[in-house]
């Protein structure tokens, strides 16, 4: 198995590979913690019965920490790197953290800073050429997304869910499209002039997003008749789409497995 | 006016539509355990609702039941937009609020919330909604609804069926109100369709007698048919129907006084006293396990004789036993005919 790879795509598009050997910005060995949420089961306890019965699970946001080291001999370069890193992690706008560790391929999740990065160490002697940058991150969804599986064409296609939670389709279309859900229920998508995507999930607000610039098109949302059906974990369901394609993203709790 | 698919689609297409919709709800229940959706005034689908934050739906025998359901409506989003437009747009904006900020129901369109789980369907009529938000925009909506039994509290209890109009003959347009104040007709701001109906003031004619379960079922059914015929529903596709559930328990005799008020006022005290249970549920086309299928969403009132809650009732007709708690002075009217049988 390949070595674990951890990469990050900042909100502005800057790409960081924190696991490249001998690179000036890298993860300090042994500092990666967390990133899998601790599930909170809601339980029912009956006094006359042993144990507890699990009613439901709540998936909380996942927090995780990692520490980066910055190693460079060039003071100018050092300042640039520090500044860029601090700019690329935000408490407001999430970036995408990717982990390739286990047999699931690259998994990704949107992360924000859970706490601000500590201020730089002020050292009047200015001898500091190696610094540690401790990042405390939070993934609001609490889940790791696999590379999406795409279906298109006019036949009913079977989709398996290997993930840990319900999997809902994301439709991409550029004119008009019609999605047939597993029950046979049709969702007609409003006609558009360029590529849009829509995650047909109860978690989403069901807002179509224009792919070219990420514009959330509330006008189109008003023309939708929201209805959702998904694939339960471990199960399979048949979907069909005409005039577009469907993306299915299996989502996992543990990126390391 | 409700945009009913029942009127626009053909019978075959409508049946197919419901087959698909039934499959959709079943799929959501099978995979997530519960389906919650919004229905229009005809009982037809508007949209799925987002997962529920909290819900309380208490129900007791003899009461209409109520619903309090909170869903997230973050700004933007088709769920939010659609639900806010359908409920808050209809109910909230442009209508008045009371001292606690709750929107008042005006002449808003009828909307239903339906909740389904395996083997269970609860349907509530939306009465008012509250939008709650921490910041500058509302992010939660609490929907307050009442059970379908509440329909009885809004539906006329008809005494003189023959005097009600048949809509095919048309209603006269009235520009002035009937002599209202001191015999002077008052002009309407907007002309209305008005039809005079007769109220049976003669006590002897406004009494319906027989076995309690029959009297109650027949009276509900006849009132529905009369009123729906008057407002233009085709015969056989009335939105409310009555069904009798057979029971081994003999039904006591009942003398029902019809007052031309609301069905609830006339029927519920009698039903409680005689141990007749009235329930209401919404039946969809294609529902299984029911005695009668429906062509379109229909509110079915079931009437069933249950053991009375109090003492055993007499086996044969005994009018004195039905006087119940009526006070003695109500027992005789001026013309000597006993009235006030059901004044409990």
Interface residues (C-beta under 8 A of the other chain):
Chain A: X166 X181 X182 X183 X184 X185 X186 X202 X204 X205 X206 X207 X216 X218 X221 X222 X224 X225 X226 X227 X228 X229 X230 X231 X232 X235
Chain B: X19 X20 X21 X23 X24 X26 X27 X28 X31 X32 X45 X46 X47 X48 X50 X51 X74 X76 X77 X78 X79 X80 X81 X82 X85
